[in-house]
Amino acid sequence: MDLAVLTDSVESFFKQKDFEVVKEENEKSYQIFAVYSPYFKIGGCISVTIEGKTDEITIKFELAAGKEKTSYLPSMLVTMLGGGYFLLQQFKVEEDLIRLEKEFWRYMENAVSFLDDSAQSFTSQSK
């Protein structure tokens, strides 16, 4: 499987969701950074790293910068003191991040399957 084509698929996914996307390439991996989508208020930068060889690929999806997951115990105290709005916003950010990640992995399963089938089809046609 061609990692550059897979990386283009990742870039396409984020552009379909109206993220601003930056793609970087080095000797060992490709990296996609996605920020600022009107549909996903994630409060940071999503980083997707694709590395490996054509037969063994690793894909990492992570929140690279911005809000980190926090404990809600102190937040509950803030809620009692009138800070419920901020806690609600924090829940919405995490909910959007979870929804985006689920959609991403579903998309990647389909993309990898399609690219793998295409590669096998090309190999069998060239024999």
N, C-alpha and C positions, 0 to 999 in steps of 0.2 A: 504494500500500500504506500502510496506517495504521501509523505508527511506534509509537503507543501500544499497539496490538494486538500488534505484534511484541515490544515490551518485555514485555508480559504473558506472552508465550510463553517468553521468556528467564527471567522470574521463575518460571514454572511448572516449567521444566526443573530449576532449582536446588532448588526445593521438593520435587520428586520424588526428588531425591538427598539429601534431608534436610539441606540447608544452611539456615542462618539467612540471610535475604535482606532487604536494604534497597534500596528503589528511590528514585531521585532524578530530578527533571525540571527542566530549565531551558529557556530560549528556543530553544536550538539542538540540544539532545541529551537523551537519556535515559541514565541510568547505573544499573547494578545492581551491588551489592556482595554477595558470598556468602562466608560463613565457617562453619567448624565443622561438618563432616559426619562422621558415624561411619564412612562408607564410603570417604572420600577424605582421607587424612592429608597435606594439601598444605602445611601450615606457614605459612599466610598468608591473605591476602584476595584472592579473585578479583574482578576488575573487568571488567565488560562495558559498553562504551559504544556506543550506537546513535545515529548522527547522519545528517543529510542530508535530502533531500526525498523525497517518496513515490516518485519514479521513479529515484532514485539514493541508495542507502543504504550507509553504512559501518558495519561492526560490528567492534569491537576486543575481543579477549579477552586479558587479561594478569594476571599475578600482581602485584597492586598493593602488597602489603606482606608482610614476612616473609622467608622464605628466598630468596635469589637464587642463580642458577646459579653454581657455583664450579668452579674447576679441580680435577681429581682428582690431579694430580701430587704436591702436598704431602700429600694424603690417603693416597697409597700409602706414603709414609714413615711416617705415623702408624699405618697398618695393620701395618707391620713391628714397630712398637713396642707393639702390643697394642690399638690403637684401631679394630679391624675392625668392631666393633659400631656405632660412630658412622658409619662410612662406609656400612655396610649401610643404616642408617636414612636417610641422605642419598639413597642410590639409590632406596629405596622411596618417598620423597617425590617425587622427580622422575618415577618410574614412574607414580604416582598422578596427578600433574599432566598427564602426556602422555595417559594413559587418559581423564581427564576432558575434556581439550581435544578429543580425537578424538570422544568421544560428543557433546560440545557442537556441533561443526561438523556432524556427521551429523544431529542434531536440528534445527539451524538450516536446513539444506538442505531438510528436509521441511517445516518451518514456513513458510519463505519460499515454497516451491512451492505449498503449500496456500493461503496467504494471497493469493498472486498469482493463482491459479486462481479463488479466491472473488471477488476484485476484478473480474477479467475477466468472470466469470459475472454478477455484479451489474450491471456496465456494459452488457453485451449485453441483459440483461432489461429495463433501464430505457429502452432506445431504442425 
